[in-house]
Amino acid sequence: MRSLDDGTVRDLARRLRLVQGDGDGDGGDDDDERSYDRTLLTSVLLRHHSVPPSDLTLLDSLPLFPDESLLWNPHLVPPGHIISRRSNSSSTSSILALPKL
C-alpha cells in the first residue's frame, strides 16, 4: 500500500465500491470535489479484506464459569421472571442459576 500513490488507492477503493466517487453519488456537483484521506481509504480497504475471528476463537476466550463481572452485568444475563402458579398469589420471583461452591 505504501508504494501506491493516493489516486491509485482512491481508484481501488472506488472500483471495489467501498467509497463513492466520480458520479457514483447523488448527482450533485460536489462529487468531483470529494476527496478522502489516505489513512481513511487504507483503513477501509484493510477492514474490508481482513479475516474476522472465528467463532471457536471467540468461544475459547470466554471463561468456563461465570465471574462477578458477568453475573452482575444486566446486558449479558437476562432477567428471569416466572409467575407463581399459586391460586391466591400472582407475584413474580427472579431466577438466576449459580454454581454451588
CNS distance restraints for C-alpha pairs under 8 A (distance, minus, plus):
assign (resid   1 and name CA) (resid   9 and name CA) 7.78 0.50 0.50
assign (resid   1 and name CA) (resid  42 and name CA) 7.78 0.50 0.50
assign (resid   4 and name CA) (resid   8 and name CA) 6.13 0.50 0.50
assign (resid   4 and name CA) (resid   9 and name CA) 6.52 0.50 0.50
assign (resid   5 and name CA) (resid   9 and name CA) 6.49 0.50 0.50
assign (resid   6 and name CA) (resid  10 and name CA) 6.13 0.50 0.50
assign (resid   6 and name CA) (resid  38 and name CA) 6.32 0.50 0.50
assign (resid   7 and name CA) (resid  11 and name CA) 6.02 0.50 0.50
assign (resid   8 and name CA) (resid  12 and name CA) 6.03 0.50 0.50
assign (resid   9 and name CA) (resid  13 and name CA) 6.24 0.50 0.50
assign (resid   9 and name CA) (resid  38 and name CA) 7.52 0.50 0.50
assign (resid   9 and name CA) (resid  41 and name CA) 7.04 0.50 0.50
assign (resid   9 and name CA) (resid  42 and name CA) 7.63 0.50 0.50
assign (resid  10 and name CA) (resid  14 and name CA) 6.11 0.50 0.50
assign (resid  10 and name CA) (resid  36 and name CA) 7.48 0.50 0.50
assign (resid  10 and name CA) (resid  38 and name CA) 7.83 0.50 0.50
assign (resid  10 and name CA) (resid  41 and name CA) 6.80 0.50 0.50
assign (resid  11 and name CA) (resid  15 and name CA) 6.02 0.50 0.50
assign (resid  12 and name CA) (resid  16 and name CA) 6.22 0.50 0.50
assign (resid  13 and name CA) (resid  17 and name CA) 6.19 0.50 0.50
assign (resid  13 and name CA) (resid  18 and name CA) 5.35 0.50 0.50
assign (resid  13 and name CA) (resid  19 and name CA) 6.01 0.50 0.50
assign (resid  13 and name CA) (resid  41 and name CA) 6.88 0.50 0.50
assign (resid  13 and name CA) (resid  45 and name CA) 6.78 0.50 0.50
assign (resid  14 and name CA) (resid  18 and name CA) 5.96 0.50 0.50
assign (resid  14 and name CA) (resid  19 and name CA) 5.30 0.50 0.50
assign (resid  14 and name CA) (resid  20 and name CA) 6.12 0.50 0.50
assign (resid  14 and name CA) (resid  21 and name CA) 6.23 0.50 0.50
assign (resid  18 and name CA) (resid  44 and name CA) 7.29 0.50 0.50
assign (resid  18 and name CA) (resid  45 and name CA) 7.69 0.50 0.50
assign (resid  20 and name CA) (resid  24 and name CA) 5.44 0.50 0.50
assign (resid  20 and name CA) (resid  25 and name CA) 5.90 0.50 0.50
assign (resid  21 and name CA) (resid  25 and name CA) 6.50 0.50 0.50
assign (resid  21 and name CA) (resid  31 and name CA) 6.16 0.50 0.50
assign (resid  21 and name CA) (resid  32 and name CA) 7.10 0.50 0.50
assign (resid  21 and name CA) (resid  34 and name CA) 7.19 0.50 0.50
assign (resid  22 and name CA) (resid  31 and name CA) 6.06 0.50 0.50
assign (resid  22 and name CA) (resid  32 and name CA) 5.80 0.50 0.50
assign (resid  23 and name CA) (resid  27 and name CA) 6.34 0.50 0.50
assign (resid  23 and name CA) (resid  31 and name CA) 6.18 0.50 0.50
assign (resid  23 and name CA) (resid  32 and name CA) 7.50 0.50 0.50
assign (resid  24 and name CA) (resid  31 and name CA) 7.83 0.50 0.50
assign (resid  25 and name CA) (resid  31 and name CA) 6.38 0.50 0.50
assign (resid  27 and name CA) (resid  31 and name CA) 7.16 0.50 0.50
assign (resid  29 and name CA) (resid  33 and name CA) 7.94 0.50 0.50
assign (resid  30 and name CA) (resid  34 and name CA) 6.19 0.50 0.50
assign (resid  36 and name CA) (resid  40 and name CA) 6.70 0.50 0.50
assign (resid  36 and name CA) (resid  41 and name CA) 6.67 0.50 0.50
assign (resid  37 and name CA) (resid  41 and name CA) 6.36 0.50 0.50
assign (resid  38 and name CA) (resid  42 and name CA) 6.03 0.50 0.50
assign (resid  39 and name CA) (resid  43 and name CA) 6.09 0.50 0.50
assign (resid  40 and name CA) (resid  44 and name CA) 6.14 0.50 0.50
assign (resid  41 and name CA) (resid  45 and name CA) 6.15 0.50 0.50
assign (resid  42 and name CA) (resid  46 and name CA) 6.09 0.50 0.50
assign (resid  43 and name CA) (resid  47 and name CA) 5.95 0.50 0.50
assign (resid  44 and name CA) (resid  48 and name CA) 6.10 0.50 0.50
assign (resid  45 and name CA) (resid  49 and name CA) 6.27 0.50 0.50
assign (resid  46 and name CA) (resid  50 and name CA) 5.79 0.50 0.50
assign (resid  53 and name CA) (resid  57 and name CA) 6.49 0.50 0.50
assign (resid  53 and name CA) (resid  58 and name CA) 7.07 0.50 0.50
assign (resid  54 and name CA) (resid  58 and name CA) 6.54 0.50 0.50
assign (resid  55 and name CA) (resid  59 and name CA) 6.13 0.50 0.50
assign (resid  56 and name CA) (resid  60 and name CA) 6.02 0.50 0.50
assign (resid  57 and name CA) (resid  61 and name CA) 6.31 0.50 0.50
assign (resid  58 and name CA) (resid  62 and name CA) 6.84 0.50 0.50
assign (resid  63 and name CA) (resid  67 and name CA) 7.93 0.50 0.50
assign (resid  66 and name CA) (resid  70 and name CA) 5.90 0.50 0.50
assign (resid  66 and name CA) (resid  71 and name CA) 6.56 0.50 0.50
assign (resid  67 and name CA) (resid  71 and name CA) 6.30 0.50 0.50
assign (resid  68 and name CA) (resid  72 and name CA) 6.07 0.50 0.50
assign (resid  69 and name CA) (resid  73 and name CA) 6.17 0.50 0.50
assign (resid  70 and name CA) (resid  76 and name CA) 6.62 0.50 0.50
assign (resid  70 and name CA) (resid  77 and name CA) 7.22 0.50 0.50
assign (resid  71 and name CA) (resid  76 and name CA) 7.92 0.50 0.50
assign (resid  71 and name CA) (resid  77 and name CA) 6.59 0.50 0.50
assign (resid  72 and name CA) (resid  77 and name CA) 7.69 0.50 0.50
assign (resid  73 and name CA) (resid  77 and name CA) 6.34 0.50 0.50
assign (resid  74 and name CA) (resid  78 and name CA) 6.27 0.50 0.50
assign (resid  74 and name CA) (resid  79 and name CA) 7.42 0.50 0.50
assign (resid  79 and name CA) (resid  94 and name CA) 7.07 0.50 0.50
assign (resid  79 and name CA) (resid  95 and name CA) 7.59 0.50 0.50
assign (resid  79 and name CA) (resid  96 and name CA) 7.99 0.50 0.50
assign (resid  80 and name CA) (resid  94 and name CA) 5.44 0.50 0.50
assign (resid  80 and name CA) (resid  95 and name CA) 5.07 0.50 0.50
assign (resid  80 and name CA) (resid  96 and name CA) 6.76 0.50 0.50
assign (resid  81 and name CA) (resid  92 and name CA) 6.18 0.50 0.50
assign (resid  81 and name CA) (resid  93 and name CA) 5.74 0.50 0.50
assign (resid  81 and name CA) (resid  94 and name CA) 4.89 0.50 0.50
assign (resid  81 and name CA) (resid  95 and name CA) 6.28 0.50 0.50
assign (resid  82 and name CA) (resid  92 and name CA) 5.63 0.50 0.50
assign (resid  82 and name CA) (resid  93 and name CA) 5.99 0.50 0.50
assign (resid  82 and name CA) (resid  94 and name CA) 6.90 0.50 0.50
assign (resid  82 and name CA) (resid  95 and name CA) 7.59 0.50 0.50
assign (resid  83 and name CA) (resid  90 and name CA) 6.31 0.50 0.50
assign (resid  83 and name CA) (resid  91 and name CA) 6.21 0.50 0.50
assign (resid  83 and name CA) (resid  92 and name CA) 4.84 0.50 0.50
assign (resid  83 and name CA) (resid  93 and name CA) 7.06 0.50 0.50
assign (resid  84 and name CA) (resid  89 and name CA) 6.93 0.50 0.50
assign (resid  84 and name CA) (resid  90 and name CA) 5.75 0.50 0.50
assign (resid  84 and name CA) (resid  91 and name CA) 5.92 0.50 0.50
assign (resid  84 and name CA) (resid  92 and name CA) 6.10 0.50 0.50
assign (resid  84 and name CA) (resid  93 and name CA) 7.59 0.50 0.50
assign (resid  85 and name CA) (resid  89 and name CA) 7.44 0.50 0.50
assign (resid  85 and name CA) (resid  90 and name CA) 7.07 0.50 0.50
assign (resid  86 and name CA) (resid  90 and name CA) 7.07 0.50 0.50
